[in-house]
Amino acid sequence: MNAKERLEKVIDNIEKVIIGKRNIAELSIVAMLSHGHVLLEDVPGVGKTMLVRALAKSIGADFKRIQFTPDLLPSDVVGVSIYNPKDMEFHFRPGPIMGNIILADEINRTSPKTQSSLLEAMEEASVTIDGVTMQIPKPFFVMATQNPIEYEGTYPLPEAQLDRFLLKIKMGYPTLKEEMEVLNRARSAAPIEELTSVISLNELLELQEQVKTIKVDETIRSYIVDLSRQTRQDSYVYLGVSPRGSIALMKASQAYALLKGRDYVTPDDVQYLAKFVFGHRIMLRSEARYDGITAEEITERILAKTRVPVQRLVGQ
């Protein structure tokens, strides 16, 4: 079974629970394959938590959920060393971050101090307690959620932490037909309880390694850099996409190509993923808000005016 077939099995399994959101399942897997993380922003009740649980069950991963609240401490996330009087030694008690798939629920409801406790874990896949660094089990994937409507009592994520997320995606409401199907499936039992793993963690680790072998032509790399640089020159933007954002777009494109059964990246891959990679990395000036301009619209405008690389002919 090739990579595309294995990944489609995971997506089909997720669709038993999450109806009509195949693209969201694909993007989540793209982030996981790229060793990245996802910021999922949407209103309550559209299936954000269920998506993460379904993904964890589909690959047989250790799933941990952290409910972020204003009184949550960093030690509640990463763990703490506790003194044992019997042997007069400190013993590390791991926090919920020490898992494979982590749901950071309502991440913007906790203090910046606690939010920052995720930075090392998300970037280095490790935590440091009392000067001792411990590796987090692989694979490691964080999906953080936040409610875009209710901002009272929240702490907006700073730019440095937003940049740690590979993708920012939104679920959106289901269509009428999809919502009817949700009700039909939920009449007798919760569909999530019936899910079983369709690939193993070792298979996922192999797929993550395969992503690194996907070819990215020099013209594609140049195209990615052109897109990033133009975000820094737009008059509506005061902080454009960083080089980390360029790397994120390249890695996401490699994972998406693998998902689609190719061993090379195309300009279409880059164009499709750009709005999910760039949207949360573009910080707008106040004039943009007054004019109703969004980061997604700026990305679309840049994509429209940037020259797309064409296939090079052999011998030219």
Residue frames as qw, qx, qy, qz and C-alpha x, y, z in Angstrom:
[[0.000, 0.889, 0.458, 0.000, 0.00, 0.00, 0.00],
 [0.447, 0.382, -0.019, 0.808, 1.51, 3.32, -1.07],
 [0.152, -0.145, -0.403, 0.890, 1.51, 6.59, 0.89],
 [0.347, -0.101, -0.222, -0.906, -1.55, 8.02, -0.85],
 [0.628, -0.271, -0.661, -0.309, -3.64, 4.92, -0.13],
 [0.483, -0.263, -0.666, 0.503, -2.63, 4.86, 3.54],
 [0.027, -0.113, -0.230, 0.966, -3.41, 8.53, 4.02],
 [0.452, -0.169, -0.408, -0.775, -6.75, 8.22, 2.24],
 [0.568, -0.319, -0.757, 0.039, -7.66, 5.45, 4.69],
 [0.270, -0.260, -0.499, 0.781, -7.05, 7.89, 7.54],
 [0.200, 0.034, -0.096, -0.975, -9.15, 10.61, 5.88],
 [0.537, -0.232, -0.642, -0.495, -11.99, 8.17, 5.14],
 [0.486, -0.321, -0.737, 0.341, -11.92, 7.08, 8.78],
 [0.086, -0.201, -0.305, 0.927, -12.15, 10.67, 10.01],
 [0.330, -0.068, -0.354, -0.872, -15.09, 11.27, 7.67],
 [0.430, -0.357, -0.826, -0.069, -17.07, 8.66, 9.57],
 [0.323, -0.567, -0.525, 0.547, -17.25, 11.26, 12.34],
 [0.016, -0.578, 0.025, 0.816, -16.63, 14.63, 10.65],
 [0.531, 0.534, 0.642, 0.145, -19.00, 14.99, 7.71],
 [0.378, 0.869, 0.258, 0.190, -18.31, 17.22, 4.73],
 [0.184, -0.940, 0.273, 0.092, -14.93, 18.48, 5.92],
 [0.942, 0.133, 0.088, 0.296, -12.53, 16.37, 3.89],
 [0.434, 0.721, -0.160, 0.516, -10.35, 19.39, 3.11],
 [0.393, -0.780, 0.314, -0.372, -10.00, 20.11, 6.85],
 [0.929, -0.264, 0.256, 0.044, -8.96, 16.51, 7.50],
 [0.796, 0.451, 0.007, 0.404, -6.43, 16.75, 4.65],
 [0.131, 0.824, -0.236, 0.498, -4.95, 19.97, 6.00],
 [0.669, -0.642, 0.302, -0.219, -4.64, 18.49, 9.50],
 [0.952, -0.027, 0.213, 0.218, -2.75, 15.52, 8.10],
 [0.557, 0.692, -0.082, 0.452, -0.55, 17.83, 6.00],
 [0.211, -0.836, 0.320, -0.392, 0.46, 19.66, 9.17],
 [0.840, -0.423, 0.333, -0.069, 1.16, 16.42, 11.01],
 [0.903, 0.282, 0.118, 0.303, 3.25, 15.02, 8.15],
 [0.387, 0.748, -0.139, 0.520, 5.27, 18.27, 8.13],
 [0.548, -0.216, -0.523, 0.616, 6.01, 18.05, 11.87],
 [0.045, -0.318, 0.003, -0.947, 3.86, 21.17, 12.21],
 [0.002, 0.384, 0.764, -0.519, 0.88, 22.24, 14.29],
 [0.036, -0.521, -0.597, -0.609, -2.56, 23.69, 13.58],
 [0.108, 0.194, 0.415, -0.882, -4.48, 26.65, 14.97],
 [0.064, -0.441, -0.824, -0.350, -8.17, 25.89, 14.51],
 [0.088, 0.166, 0.280, -0.941, -10.34, 28.99, 14.83],
 [0.311, -0.322, -0.654, -0.609, -14.11, 28.69, 14.75],
 [0.531, -0.397, 0.131, -0.737, -17.30, 29.01, 16.75],
 [0.354, -0.207, 0.851, -0.328, -18.24, 26.36, 19.35],
 [0.692, 0.221, 0.562, -0.394, -20.03, 23.20, 18.31],
 [0.646, 0.613, -0.259, -0.373, -18.75, 22.68, 14.76],
 [0.996, 0.065, -0.045, 0.035, -16.62, 19.62, 15.56],
 [0.214, 0.809, -0.504, 0.214, -13.17, 20.95, 16.41],
 [0.468, -0.480, 0.694, -0.261, -12.60, 18.60, 19.35],
 [0.895, 0.163, 0.375, -0.177, -14.14, 15.66, 17.50],
 [0.659, 0.706, -0.257, 0.019, -11.76, 16.21, 14.58],
 [0.036, 0.684, -0.689, 0.238, -8.69, 15.89, 16.80],
 [0.660, -0.220, 0.651, -0.304, -10.06, 12.83, 18.60],
 [0.889, 0.396, 0.165, -0.158, -10.90, 11.16, 15.29],
 [0.484, 0.744, -0.451, 0.096, -7.40, 11.86, 13.97],
 [0.245, -0.560, 0.737, -0.290, -5.81, 10.40, 17.11],
 [0.792, -0.004, 0.545, -0.276, -7.95, 7.26, 16.98],
 [0.801, 0.575, -0.064, -0.156, -7.25, 6.76, 13.27],
 [0.516, 0.616, -0.551, 0.224, -3.52, 6.41, 13.88],
 [0.836, -0.329, -0.412, 0.154, -3.67, 4.77, 17.32],
 [0.317, 0.487, -0.327, 0.746, -2.01, 7.79, 18.98],
 [0.368, -0.424, -0.611, 0.558, -1.89, 8.80, 22.63],
 [0.020, -0.678, -0.332, -0.655, -4.42, 11.65, 22.83],
 [0.332, -0.383, -0.508, 0.696, -4.32, 14.36, 25.52],
 [0.005, -0.778, -0.396, -0.487, -6.71, 17.26, 25.97],
 [0.343, -0.208, -0.368, 0.839, -5.74, 20.44, 27.83],
 [0.041, -0.846, -0.492, -0.201, -8.56, 22.83, 28.71],
 [0.385, 0.178, -0.169, 0.890, -6.92, 26.24, 28.89],
 [0.305, -0.843, -0.440, -0.059, -8.35, 28.51, 31.59],
 [0.062, 0.889, -0.180, 0.416, -7.13, 31.79, 33.16],
 [0.570, -0.696, 0.393, -0.189, -5.83, 29.97, 36.27],
 [0.978, 0.141, -0.010, 0.155, -3.88, 27.27, 34.39],
 [0.346, -0.812, 0.409, 0.230, -0.16, 27.22, 35.25],
 [0.454, 0.618, -0.611, -0.197, 2.78, 26.20, 33.02],
 [0.150, -0.300, 0.921, -0.196, 3.43, 23.23, 35.33],
 [0.679, 0.248, 0.522, -0.453, -0.12, 22.05, 34.63],
 [0.709, 0.625, -0.162, -0.285, 0.91, 21.71, 30.99],
 [0.496, 0.602, -0.621, 0.071, 4.51, 20.47, 30.96],
 [0.841, -0.227, -0.471, 0.139, 4.63, 18.69, 34.33],
 [0.279, -0.836, 0.292, -0.373, 6.36, 19.20, 37.66],
 [0.529, 0.234, -0.740, 0.343, 9.09, 17.68, 39.83],
 [0.678, -0.611, -0.070, -0.404, 7.76, 16.41, 43.16],
 [0.037, 0.548, -0.748, 0.371, 9.93, 15.67, 46.19],
 [0.854, -0.218, -0.439, -0.175, 9.64, 12.14, 47.58],
 [0.362, -0.745, 0.446, -0.338, 10.67, 12.06, 51.28],
 [0.970, -0.157, 0.181, -0.034, 11.19, 8.27, 51.16],
 [0.847, 0.154, 0.124, 0.493, 14.21, 8.39, 48.87],
 [0.257, -0.764, 0.011, 0.592, 14.86, 12.14, 49.29],
 [0.317, -0.019, 0.589, 0.744, 14.77, 12.62, 45.52],
 [0.420, 0.460, 0.063, -0.780, 12.73, 14.73, 43.13],
 [0.412, 0.195, 0.856, 0.246, 10.63, 12.74, 40.66],
 [0.179, 0.155, -0.330, -0.914, 9.25, 14.18, 37.46],
 [0.408, 0.446, 0.756, -0.251, 5.50, 13.86, 36.99],
 [0.183, 0.092, 0.555, 0.806, 4.80, 14.51, 33.29],
 [0.356, 0.406, 0.263, -0.800, 2.04, 16.88, 32.24],
 [0.706, 0.478, 0.488, -0.188, -0.48, 16.31, 29.46],
 [0.350, 0.800, -0.344, -0.345, 1.91, 17.77, 26.88],
 [0.170, -0.424, 0.879, 0.140, 3.79, 14.44, 26.96],
 [0.704, 0.321, 0.597, -0.212, 1.56, 12.75, 24.40],
 [0.457, 0.141, 0.643, 0.598, 1.32, 12.21, 20.65],
 [0.001, 0.543, 0.467, 0.698, -1.68, 14.35, 19.74],
 [0.184, -0.341, -0.514, 0.765, -2.52, 17.29, 21.98],
 [0.023, -0.741, -0.506, -0.440, -5.74, 19.30, 21.88],
 [0.242, -0.147, -0.322, 0.903, -5.01, 22.75, 23.34],
 [0.035, -0.681, -0.694, -0.230, -8.63, 23.79, 23.80],
 [0.103, -0.957, -0.216, -0.165, -9.37, 27.54, 23.88],
 [0.727, 0.002, -0.165, 0.667, -5.70, 28.41, 24.04],
 [0.149, 0.500, 0.002, 0.853, -6.40, 32.14, 24.12],
 [0.563, -0.711, -0.246, -0.341, -8.21, 31.86, 27.46],
 [0.803, -0.426, -0.160, 0.385, -5.03, 31.26, 29.44],
 [0.201, -0.918, 0.139, 0.314, -2.33, 33.75, 30.43],
 [0.532, 0.759, -0.375, -0.006, 0.65, 34.52, 28.17],
 [0.249, -0.596, 0.747, -0.158, 2.92, 32.81, 30.72],
 [0.713, 0.023, 0.683, -0.156, 1.08, 29.53, 30.28],
 [0.730, 0.663, 0.048, -0.160, 0.74, 29.99, 26.52],
 [0.239, 0.798, -0.554, -0.009, 4.52, 30.34, 26.31],
 [0.583, -0.363, 0.719, -0.108, 4.96, 26.95, 28.00],
 [0.848, 0.374, 0.369, -0.069, 3.97, 25.44, 24.66],
 [0.354, 0.860, -0.303, -0.207, 6.67, 27.21, 22.66],
 [0.148, -0.554, 0.814, 0.088, 9.55, 24.83, 23.37],
 [0.614, 0.108, 0.771, -0.131, 7.33, 21.79, 22.97],
 [0.651, 0.680, 0.267, -0.205, 5.97, 22.95, 19.61],
 [0.340, 0.853, -0.376, -0.123, 9.33, 24.02, 18.21],
 [0.073, 0.584, -0.804, 0.087, 11.74, 21.48, 19.70],
 [0.837, -0.139, -0.459, -0.263, 9.41, 18.58, 20.68],
 [0.577, -0.038, -0.631, 0.517, 10.89, 18.73, 24.17],
 [0.399, -0.856, -0.143, -0.296, 10.24, 20.25, 27.60],
 [0.444, 0.342, -0.534, 0.633, 12.73, 21.54, 30.14],
 [0.636, -0.704, -0.210, -0.237, 11.99, 21.10, 33.85],
 [0.623, -0.741, 0.211, 0.132, 14.48, 22.25, 36.51],
 [0.019, -0.759, 0.575, 0.306, 17.19, 22.47, 33.87],
 [0.426, -0.092, 0.884, 0.170, 16.62, 18.96, 32.57],
 [0.488, 0.351, -0.322, -0.731, 15.40, 18.59, 28.96],
 [0.508, 0.080, 0.852, -0.099, 13.12, 15.68, 28.11],
 [0.141, 0.076, -0.669, -0.725, 12.00, 14.64, 24.65],
 [0.658, 0.180, 0.301, -0.666, 8.30, 14.35, 23.87],
 [0.609, 0.091, 0.780, 0.111, 7.21, 11.03, 22.30],
 [0.209, 0.339, -0.499, -0.770, 7.04, 10.96, 18.50],
 [0.205, 0.504, 0.289, 0.788, 4.96, 11.74, 16.56],
 [0.160, -0.488, -0.476, 0.714, 3.98, 14.98, 18.29],
 [0.034, 0.435, 0.509, 0.742, 1.17, 17.17, 17.01],
 [0.007, -0.395, -0.517, 0.759, -0.66, 20.10, 18.63],
 [0.021, -0.538, -0.565, -0.625, -4.03, 21.35, 17.47],
 [0.088, -0.272, -0.461, 0.840, -5.03, 24.50, 19.33],
 [0.012, 0.663, 0.662, 0.351, -8.54, 25.93, 19.17],
 [0.086, -0.257, -0.304, 0.913, -9.84, 29.40, 19.80],
 [0.191, 0.723, 0.660, -0.071, -13.23, 31.09, 19.56],
 [0.323, 0.217, 0.223, 0.893, -13.16, 34.07, 17.17],
 [0.218, -0.704, -0.460, -0.496, -16.38, 35.57, 18.56],
 [0.569, -0.801, -0.175, -0.061, -16.04, 35.91, 22.32],
 [0.542, 0.498, -0.341, 0.585, -12.94, 37.94, 23.26],
 [0.431, -0.748, 0.181, -0.471, -13.86, 38.92, 26.81],
 [0.738, -0.531, 0.406, -0.096, -11.34, 37.44, 29.25],
 [0.930, 0.262, 0.108, 0.234, -8.99, 36.23, 26.52],
 [0.350, -0.720, 0.381, 0.463, -5.30, 36.78, 25.82],
 [0.728, 0.660, -0.097, -0.155, -4.61, 37.08, 22.07],
 [0.896, -0.101, 0.187, 0.391, -1.68, 34.96, 20.95],
 [0.112, -0.810, 0.290, 0.498, 1.45, 37.04, 20.27],
 [0.619, 0.665, -0.318, -0.271, 3.03, 37.04, 16.83],
 [0.038, 0.543, -0.838, 0.041, 5.92, 34.84, 17.99],
 [0.464, -0.001, 0.845, -0.264, 3.54, 32.10, 19.05],
 [0.707, 0.544, 0.179, -0.416, 1.25, 32.41, 16.03],
 [0.400, 0.686, -0.562, -0.230, 4.34, 31.83, 13.87],
 [0.259, -0.317, 0.906, -0.106, 4.83, 28.43, 15.54],
 [0.684, 0.327, 0.579, -0.300, 1.63, 27.12, 13.94],
 [0.329, -0.038, 0.717, 0.613, 2.15, 25.72, 10.47],
 [0.096, -0.394, -0.653, -0.640, -1.48, 26.28, 9.41],
 [0.251, 0.206, 0.489, -0.809, -4.50, 28.24, 10.56],
 [0.171, -0.210, -0.809, -0.522, -7.79, 26.74, 9.42],
 [0.447, 0.013, 0.323, -0.834, -11.50, 27.19, 10.01],
 [0.290, 0.182, 0.938, -0.041, -14.14, 24.45, 10.12],
 [0.318, 0.002, -0.333, -0.888, -17.19, 26.43, 9.04],
 [0.643, 0.088, 0.480, -0.590, -20.82, 25.39, 9.38],
 [0.340, 0.077, 0.898, 0.270, -22.07, 22.26, 7.57],
 [0.304, -0.068, -0.478, -0.821, -24.53, 22.43, 4.71],
 [0.710, -0.125, 0.152, -0.676, -28.17, 21.46, 5.27],
 [0.898, 0.139, -0.382, -0.166, -27.59, 17.97, 3.88],
 [0.485, 0.324, -0.675, 0.452, -24.44, 17.49, 5.95],
 [0.252, -0.287, 0.526, -0.760, -26.11, 18.62, 9.17],
 [0.851, -0.056, -0.043, -0.521, -29.00, 16.21, 8.57],
 [0.818, 0.210, -0.526, 0.098, -26.47, 13.40, 8.18],
 [0.130, 0.377, -0.646, 0.651, -24.81, 14.46, 11.45],
 [0.592, -0.202, 0.332, -0.706, -28.14, 14.06, 13.23],
 [0.907, 0.100, -0.275, -0.303, -28.79, 10.70, 11.59],
 [0.653, 0.284, -0.629, 0.311, -25.47, 9.29, 12.74],
 [0.020, 0.306, -0.598, 0.740, -25.83, 10.66, 16.26],
 [0.685, -0.317, -0.186, -0.629, -29.28, 9.14, 16.92],
 [0.927, -0.221, -0.296, -0.064, -28.13, 5.84, 18.37],
 [0.793, -0.434, -0.001, 0.427, -24.50, 6.20, 19.47],
 [0.048, -0.897, 0.270, 0.347, -21.53, 8.52, 19.25],
 [0.846, 0.515, -0.128, 0.045, -19.69, 7.65, 16.00],
 [0.127, 0.783, -0.560, 0.238, -16.33, 8.52, 17.57],
 [0.636, -0.413, 0.599, -0.258, -16.57, 5.55, 19.93],
 [0.925, 0.234, 0.292, -0.064, -16.69, 3.13, 17.00],
 [0.464, 0.809, -0.361, 0.002, -13.51, 4.36, 15.33],
 [0.884, -0.308, 0.225, 0.270, -10.44, 2.13, 15.24],
 [0.174, -0.709, 0.456, 0.509, -6.92, 2.81, 14.01],
 [0.831, 0.536, 0.116, -0.089, -6.28, 2.27, 10.30],
 [0.642, 0.550, -0.377, 0.378, -2.52, 2.91, 10.34],
 [0.754, -0.459, -0.284, 0.374, 0.07, 2.60, 13.09],
 [0.223, -0.935, 0.116, 0.249, 2.29, 5.24, 14.65],
 [0.569, -0.334, 0.551, 0.511, 5.31, 3.62, 12.99],
 [0.475, 0.517, 0.580, 0.413, 3.63, 3.96, 9.60],
 [0.034, 0.981, 0.192, 0.015, 3.01, 7.64, 10.30],
 [0.429, -0.739, 0.337, 0.394, 6.66, 8.15, 11.23],
 [0.582, 0.053, 0.625, 0.517, 7.64, 6.50, 7.93],
 [0.306, 0.781, 0.469, 0.276, 5.32, 8.85, 6.05],
 [0.199, -0.956, 0.027, 0.212, 6.87, 11.85, 7.81],
 [0.507, -0.449, 0.523, 0.518, 10.26, 10.69, 6.53],
 [0.514, 0.406, 0.634, 0.412, 8.86, 10.26, 3.01],
 [0.121, 0.956, 0.251, -0.090, 7.76, 13.90, 2.99],
 [0.323, -0.769, 0.330, 0.442, 11.42, 14.94, 3.14],
 [0.501, -0.070, 0.698, 0.507, 12.08, 13.11, -0.14],
 [0.414, 0.771, 0.484, -0.007, 9.45, 15.05, -2.13],
 [0.516, 0.128, 0.232, 0.815, 11.21, 17.13, -4.78],
 [0.044, 0.903, 0.270, -0.332, 10.91, 20.92, -4.70],
 [0.640, 0.479, 0.207, 0.564, 12.30, 22.46, -7.88],
 [0.372, -0.188, -0.115, 0.901, 14.36, 25.62, -7.64],
 [0.113, -0.336, -0.363, -0.861, 11.65, 27.52, -9.55],
 [0.536, -0.611, -0.548, -0.196, 9.09, 26.46, -6.92],
 [0.575, -0.439, -0.340, 0.601, 11.38, 27.55, -4.10],
 [0.203, 0.043, 0.120, 0.971, 11.89, 30.89, -5.84],
 [0.305, -0.506, -0.518, -0.619, 8.11, 31.22, -6.23],
 [0.587, -0.603, -0.516, 0.161, 7.60, 30.66, -2.49],
 [0.461, -0.302, -0.155, 0.820, 10.21, 33.27, -1.62],
 [0.024, 0.270, 0.329, 0.905, 8.63, 35.77, -4.04],
 [0.436, -0.623, -0.545, -0.354, 5.25, 35.33, -2.37],
 [0.601, -0.551, -0.391, 0.427, 6.72, 35.78, 1.11],
 [0.381, -0.118, 0.014, 0.917, 8.71, 38.86, 0.17],
 [0.092, -0.436, -0.418, -0.791, 5.68, 40.55, -1.38],
 [0.488, -0.695, -0.527, -0.033, 3.77, 40.28, 1.89],
 [0.529, -0.460, -0.196, 0.685, 6.50, 42.42, 3.49],
 [0.211, -0.009, 0.263, 0.941, 6.07, 45.13, 0.83],
 [0.105, -0.631, -0.675, -0.366, 2.29, 45.49, 0.85],
 [0.018, -0.436, 0.129, -0.890, 1.10, 48.91, 2.05],
 [0.686, -0.492, -0.165, -0.510, -1.57, 47.36, 4.26],
 [0.910, -0.209, -0.310, 0.177, 0.93, 45.12, 6.08],
 [0.153, -0.887, 0.372, -0.225, 3.23, 46.18, 8.94],
 [0.411, -0.461, 0.786, -0.015, 4.61, 42.68, 9.58],
 [0.726, 0.362, -0.402, -0.425, 4.90, 40.26, 6.67],
 [0.995, -0.073, -0.056, -0.040, 5.71, 36.57, 6.40],
 [0.348, -0.752, 0.551, 0.096, 9.07, 35.60, 7.93],
 [0.344, 0.453, -0.797, -0.201, 11.57, 33.11, 6.48],
 [0.268, -0.020, 0.912, -0.310, 10.04, 30.56, 8.87],
 [0.624, 0.452, 0.331, -0.545, 6.78, 31.11, 6.99],
 [0.515, 0.581, -0.506, -0.375, 8.54, 30.39, 3.68],
 [0.061, 0.280, -0.955, 0.080, 9.91, 27.15, 5.11],
 [0.454, 0.186, 0.711, -0.503, 6.46, 26.27, 6.43],
 [0.662, 0.525, -0.003, -0.535, 4.89, 26.74, 2.99],
 [0.403, 0.502, -0.736, -0.210, 7.55, 24.58, 1.34],
 [0.078, -0.135, 0.956, -0.247, 7.19, 21.76, 3.88],
 [0.550, 0.320, 0.519, -0.570, 3.40, 21.88, 3.76],
 [0.614, 0.551, -0.290, -0.486, 3.55, 21.71, -0.05],
 [0.222, 0.364, -0.904, -0.046, 5.78, 18.63, 0.15],
 [0.278, 0.081, 0.866, -0.408, 3.31, 16.92, 2.51],
 [0.603, 0.464, 0.227, -0.608, 0.36, 17.87, 0.30],
 [0.489, 0.510, -0.600, -0.376, 2.12, 16.44, -2.76],
 [0.038, 0.173, -0.975, 0.134, 2.67, 13.15, -0.89],
 [0.440, 0.269, 0.633, -0.577, -1.00, 13.15, 0.11],
 [0.637, 0.566, -0.007, -0.523, -1.95, 13.48, -3.55],
 [0.923, 0.097, 0.355, 0.110, 0.37, 10.66, -4.62],
 [0.564, 0.784, -0.138, 0.220, 3.14, 12.72, -6.23],
 [0.789, -0.292, -0.072, 0.535, 6.88, 12.86, -5.57],
 [0.344, 0.153, 0.101, 0.921, 7.19, 16.52, -6.57],
 [0.027, 0.625, 0.441, -0.644, 5.60, 19.87, -5.65],
 [0.290, 0.540, 0.528, 0.588, 3.58, 21.88, -8.18],
 [0.008, 0.196, -0.073, 0.978, 2.69, 25.60, -8.17],
 [0.553, -0.445, -0.430, -0.558, -0.93, 24.56, -7.53],
 [0.684, -0.359, -0.557, 0.305, 0.14, 23.00, -4.22],
 [0.337, -0.065, -0.252, 0.905, 1.78, 26.26, -3.17],
 [0.218, -0.285, -0.218, -0.908, -1.18, 28.38, -4.24],
 [0.628, -0.457, -0.556, -0.296, -3.71, 26.19, -2.41],
 [0.685, -0.396, -0.468, 0.393, -1.77, 26.18, 0.86],
 [0.314, 0.322, -0.131, 0.883, -0.57, 29.80, 0.87],
 [0.367, -0.589, -0.102, -0.713, -3.68, 31.25, 2.54],
 [0.838, -0.480, -0.252, -0.066, -3.54, 28.68, 5.34],
 [0.757, -0.082, -0.197, 0.618, 0.19, 29.26, 5.93],
 [0.273, 0.308, -0.007, 0.911, 0.27, 33.05, 5.47],
 [0.304, -0.710, -0.432, -0.466, -3.07, 34.15, 6.96],
 [0.632, -0.744, -0.201, 0.079, -2.01, 34.17, 10.62],
 [0.692, -0.196, 0.042, 0.694, 1.51, 35.40, 9.87],
 [0.213, 0.476, 0.248, 0.816, 0.45, 38.65, 8.20],
 [0.212, -0.582, -0.503, 0.602, -0.08, 41.49, 10.69],
 [0.237, 0.693, 0.463, 0.499, -2.19, 44.30, 9.25],
 [0.134, 0.082, -0.173, 0.972, -2.03, 48.04, 9.71],
 [0.207, 0.441, 0.600, -0.634, -5.03, 49.84, 11.16],
 [0.347, 0.390, -0.279, -0.806, -5.86, 51.19, 7.69],
 [0.267, 0.032, -0.904, -0.331, -6.54, 47.64, 6.50],
 [0.024, -0.373, -0.858, 0.353, -9.08, 47.08, 9.27],
 [0.232, 0.503, 0.201, -0.808, -10.80, 50.38, 8.45],
 [0.405, 0.377, -0.493, -0.671, -11.01, 49.38, 4.78],
 [0.885, 0.020, 0.265, -0.382, -12.23, 45.88, 5.63],
 [0.609, 0.540, -0.577, -0.059, -9.14, 44.17, 4.17],
 [0.883, -0.395, 0.237, -0.094, -8.18, 40.75, 5.56],
 [0.316, -0.574, 0.707, 0.264, -4.90, 38.87, 5.48],
 [0.633, 0.221, 0.734, 0.112, -6.55, 36.22, 3.29],
 [0.480, 0.842, 0.235, -0.072, -7.52, 38.87, 0.73],
 [0.024, -0.866, 0.446, 0.223, -3.98, 40.22, 0.67],
 [0.508, -0.258, 0.797, 0.202, -2.66, 36.69, 0.09],
 [0.618, 0.525, 0.583, 0.045, -5.11, 36.17, -2.77],
 [0.294, 0.942, -0.032, -0.156, -4.07, 39.49, -4.30],
 [0.215, -0.702, 0.637, 0.236, -0.38, 38.58, -4.10],
 [0.606, 0.039, 0.781, 0.145, -1.05, 35.16, -5.63],
 [0.557, 0.725, 0.400, -0.065, -2.93, 36.80, -8.51],
 [0.267, 0.944, -0.174, -0.084, -0.13, 39.20, -9.43],
 [0.405, -0.612, 0.655, 0.181, 2.88, 36.93, -8.89],
 [0.570, 0.468, -0.572, -0.359, 4.29, 35.16, -11.92],
 [0.901, -0.176, 0.344, -0.197, 3.66, 31.41, -11.70],
 [0.157, -0.504, 0.783, 0.327, 6.58, 29.15, -12.69],
 [0.853, 0.326, -0.111, -0.391, 5.93, 26.93, -15.68],
 [0.928, -0.131, 0.319, 0.138, 7.35, 23.48, -16.39],
 [0.016, -0.737, 0.546, 0.398, 10.85, 23.51, -17.77],
 [0.899, 0.389, -0.112, -0.169, 11.41, 21.48, -20.94],
 [0.849, -0.282, 0.303, 0.327, 14.19, 18.92, -21.02],
 [0.669, 0.243, 0.274, 0.647, 17.32, 20.38, -22.62],
 [0.100, 0.816, 0.158, 0.546, 16.36, 24.02, -22.04]]
